[in-house]
Amino acid sequence: MPQAIHIPASKSISNRLLILQALYPTIEIQNLSTAQDTRVLQKALHQTDNYINIGHAGTAMRFLTAYLSTLEGKEFVLDGSARMRQRPIAILVDALRQIGATIEYMKEDGYPPLKITGQKICKNTIEIDASVSSQYISALLLIGAKLPNGLQIKLKEKSVSKPYVDMTLALLEKLEIKTNLQGNIINIQATKEVQKNSFIIESDWSSASYFYGYLAVTRKQVIRLKYFQQNSLQGDSQLIKLFEKLGVTTTFYNDNQIELSGNPNFSLARKLSLNLLEMPDLAQTFAVVCLALKINCHLSGLQTLRIKETDRLLALKNEMEKLGAMVHITDSTLELVPPSQLKQNVSIKTYDDHRMAMSFAIFQKIIPLNIENKEVVAKSFPNFWELFGGV
């Protein structure tokens, strides 16, 4: 039996629980993510300086914008890296202003850095465009129960990455905070205190995708991963079904371990079409795996990729074309036509994006390839190269 690999805990769950713990100190957290994003958020929540720089951590930017707005009488400057200053925040700021938050743009309107003056927020009704980022909605949900009159959020347009909103609601329900979702309206009941709760955070499914991708391409062996739950809160757990289309099967065991196995006799489709609207963090993995397998693919539902750590659609196009692919992108789709022969000894740029580095790592298993700025994986998976190199 292969030794089980311990992938870091989910940073999505970790970051949500850190905000909830700041609001409700009776919460205990076990197996907190070691991801840089989580460490940055944890440090920000405990620092005494009113200038907070979260670097590249987009989740921290969104969640802290909402959280700091509720700290009555306190003033903060919330800043980030050069790339963070290019990532829009106006939709969330406008929503918070609807309920009385005091937030000012210190440079360009709609973008960090922000000057935030905490207020006692008594208004409780928000309308927000849900089609850009689920993190805006989750940021509001996390503070909603702590507001004196709770919070009602009306979602305009179709929600992207809905499983991440579902994850936030599920965590609130575990704390016995009453929530209600009817149609496009979410209600969060005001809750001053919660009972003592202890959360053991499961491993991260997004990070597991690179090991799935490795087996889809090589099909050489069985891999065991630990601390994964069959009834996961993470929307990216749906990758199980998607990778079955590429010949990788998953078996769950009672000790929260999973076993991945590739089928060397699996007959691949000539083209893979996937809608990743609810799983955008998997887009780079699937695009790169399809290129490595030399099958055409059409990925849709990718509209949030433009405002990630980099413009991920453009980054994928640039780097896959170095390997000989033909790639066409729109604001929400990617079409890949692979070459008959992959170019070798190219250098892959990672754009300060951890998922670019980890996705293209698959190629290092099959052709000579250089990946620049490899340390960027620390954002979500600090020991990635050690673990991935061992499979």
N, C-alpha and C positions, 0 to 999 in steps of 0.2 A: 504494500500500500504506500503511495507517495506521501511525503511529508506535506502537511497542509501549510499553505502560505497565508500569513496574517496581513491582509491588506488594511490600510488605515481606516479608522472609523469614518462614517459619513460626515463630511463637513457641512452638508446642508442641514442635517439634524443637529449637529453640534452647535452651529451658529444660531439656530433658532432657540435652542435650549439656553445658550448663554444670555440672550436677551431676556428670555422668560425668567431665568435665574436672577438677573439684575432687578427685575420687577417683583419677583417672588422668591426671596432668599431661602425659603424652605425646600426648594428644589435641590436635589443632589444629582450630580452627573458622574457616571463611570465610563471609562473608555472614550474619553474626549478625543477628537481628531487631533493628530499631530500636524495637520496641514498649516502652512504659513498663514493662509486666510484666517483660520481659526485662532492661531496665536496672536495675530494682529488685532482681531476683535476682542479677544480676552484682555490683552494689554490695554486697549483703548477704554474698556469698561472699568479698569482699575486705576488708571493714571489720574493724577491730581492736576496736571497741567491742562489749561483750557484750549491749547492748540493740539489737535489730533490729526496726525497724518497716517492714512491707512494704505499708502502705497498703491498697489494694483488691486486691492481687495474690494471688488465690486459689491459683494454681498454686505460687507461691513459698511460701505458707504450708504447703501440703501437703508439697512436696518438701523444704523446709528442716526441717520437724518430724522427718522421717526422717533426713536427713543429719546434722543437729546432734546427734542422739542417739548417733551413732557416734564423735564426737570425744572420745575418752577424756580425762577430767580437766578438761574445759572446761565452763563454765556460761554459759547464755544465757537471755535473756528474749526471746521471740518474740511480737510484738504486731502489730496492724494498725489499720485505720480502725474507726469505729463500726459500719459494716456488717459488717466482717470479724469483729468480736466477736459478731455474731449468726449467723455461719455455723458449723455444727457441725463438730467435729474429733474427736469421741469415738471413732468407729469406728477411725480411724487410730491414735490414742493407745492405745486398748485393744490393738490388734494389736502395736504396738511394745512395750508392757509385757509381752506374752506372751514376748518374747525377751530381756527384761531391761533395757529402756530405762527411764530415770528421768525422768518427765515429770509436772509438777504443774500444776493449773489455778490461776491466780492470782486469778481473780474467780469467774465462774460455771462450775460443772462442765460439761464437754463443749464449752467454747468458749474461744477465745483471750481474753487473753494466756496464754502457756505459759512455765513455767520448766523448762528442759531442762538436765539434767546429763549430759554425754557419758559413755558407758561402753564398755568392751570387751565387745562382745556376742558370746557364744559359743553361745547357744541358736539353733536354726535352723528351728523349726517354728511356723507361724502359721496360724490360721483367721480369715477375715475375711468380713464381709458384702459381697458384690460388687454389690449392687443399688442402692447409693446414689451412689457416685462412682468412676469409673475412676482418678481421680488418686490415691486412697488406694493402689490396687494398684500403679500406676506408681511412686509414692514408695518403696514397699517393694522393687520390682524393681530400681530404680536403685542401692540400697545393697547389695542381696543378695550380689553377687559379691565385694564387698570385705569381707564378714564372714568371720571365720576358718573357719567351717564351711559357708559358703554359706547358702542359704535355700530352704525349701520352704513354699509358700503354698497352702493349701486354700481355695478359693473357695466360699462358701455363697451360695445364691440365684443367680438369673440375673444375669450381668454386664451392666451398662449401659455404653454407649459403648465397646464391645469394641475397635473399631479403634484407640483410643488405647493400650490395653494391647498390641495387636499391634505398634503403632509402637515402643513401648518395647522389646519383645522383639526386634524387627528391628534396632534400634540396638545392642543387646547382642551380637547375632549378628555384626554388622559388625565388632565389636571382638574377635571370636573368643572371646567369653564363652559357654560352653555353657549352653543353656537347654533345658528339656523341658516341653512342655505335654501332659498326658494327662488327658482328661476335665476335671475341675475342680481338678486339682493342677498347680502350676507349680514346677519345680525350677530353681534357679540355682546353678551350680557356683562354688565359691570360686575367685577369680582375683586373685592379688596384683598382677600387672602386666599391661599390654597393650602390644602393639607400637605404634610410632608410627603414628597415623592422622590423616588430614586429611579433614574433612567440609566440603563446600560445600552450604549449606542452601538448599533450594528455596523458592520463594515460597509464600505462605499461601493455601490453597484457600478457607478460611472468608472471608477478605477479598475473594477473587475473586467471592464469591456476590453482592455488591452490584452488580457490573457485569453479571453474568448477569441479576439482577433488573431492572436498567435496560433491558436489551434485551428482556426478556420483556414489559415494559410499553410501551415506545416502538417497538421493532422498527425503529428509524430507520437504523441503520448497523452496520458491522462494527467490532469492537474487538479489538485484539491485546494480549495480556499476555505478559510474559516470565518465564523461569526457572520453568517448570512442567514436571514430568516425567510421562510417560504411566504409568509404573509407580511411582506415588507411595506414600510411606509414610503419607500422611495419609488418614484415613477420609473426610474431607469431600470428597475428589476424586470421590466417588460423586454429587456434585451434578450432574455432567455428564448422567447418565441421568435425574435428576429434572427438570432444566430442559428436557430434550427433550419432556417432557409439556406444557411451556409454549411450545414453538416455538423454543427456542434450541439451536443445534447448535454443536459444538466440533470444530475441526480442529487436529491436532498437527503441528508442523514439526520438522525435524531439529535446529534450533538452540535447542530447549527453549522455543519460543514456541508459544502457542496463539491461534487466531483464533475469536472468538465471533461468530455471526451470527444475527439474528432473522428469522423468516419472516413477512412482513406478511400472507400468505395462510393462515397456520396457523389451523385451526379448534379453538378452545379447548373443552375439556370444560366442562360446566355445574358440575361439582363435582370437586375434587381431594382425594383421600384419601392421606395419607402416614404411614408409621410412621417416626419419626425417632429411635428408641431409640439407634441407633448414630451419629447425626449431630445431636445436640441443639442445637449452635451455629447450625444453619441454620433453626431454627424461626421466629425473628423475621423472617428474610428471606422465607420462604415465606408466612407469614401476611400480611405487608404487601403482597407482590406479588399475592396472591390478592384482597386488598381493592382494590388499585389496578386490577386487571383486572375487578373486580366478579363474581368467581366464588366460589361456596360452597367452603369447605374444611373438612376434618376432619383434624387433626394429632394423632397419638398417640405414645406412647413418650417423653413429655415430663417424666417424674417428677423429673429432675435440675434442671429449670428453677427450682424453688422455692428452691434454695440457691445460686443464682448471684449475680452482683454485686447484683442485686435479685431479688425474686420476679418472674421474667420472665413468667410466665403472667398474674399480676394486672396487671402493667405493660402487657402487650399489650392486655388487655381494657379497661383504663382509657383508653388512648390511641386505640385503634381505635374505641371507642364515641364519642369526641369527633368522629370523622369521619362518624358516622351508622351505623356497623355494629352488628349484634347479635352479641354474643360470649358463648358459654357455656364455662366452664372447669371441669375437675375437677382432681384431683391430678396427672393424667398426660395430659390431652387438652385440645384447644381446638377448638371448633366456631364457624365464622364464617359469618354471613349478611350479605353486603354490602348497602348501601343502593342504591337506583336512582340517587341523585345524592350524590356526596361533598360533605360540608360543607367550606367553605373558610375560610381566614384563622384557623384554630385554632392553638393553641400546644401543641406536643408536649413533654411532660416526658420527660427521659432517665434520671432516677433514678441518676445516676452510673454508667450502664451504656453502654459504648461501642457495643454491638450495637444498642441501642435507637436511638441517634443515626444510625448508618450505615444501618439498615434503613429508617427513615422518610425518609431522604434521597431516596429514590426519588420521594416525593410532591412534593418541591420541583421536580421536572422536569415535573409535570403540573398542579399547582394552587398557588395562593398558600398558603404554610404557614410557620410559624415553628418552629424546633427549638431548644429551650433548652439551655444548657450544652454547646455544640457541641464545646468543647475536650476533652471526655471521650474522644474518639476516640484520643487519644494513648496510651491503654492498649494498643492493638494496631496502630494505623494512623495515625501522627502526621501524615502529609501527605495524609490522605484527602480533605479538602475541596478541596484544590488539584487532585488528580488526578480526582476524581469531577466536579468542576465543569467540567473540560475535555472531557468526553465529550459 
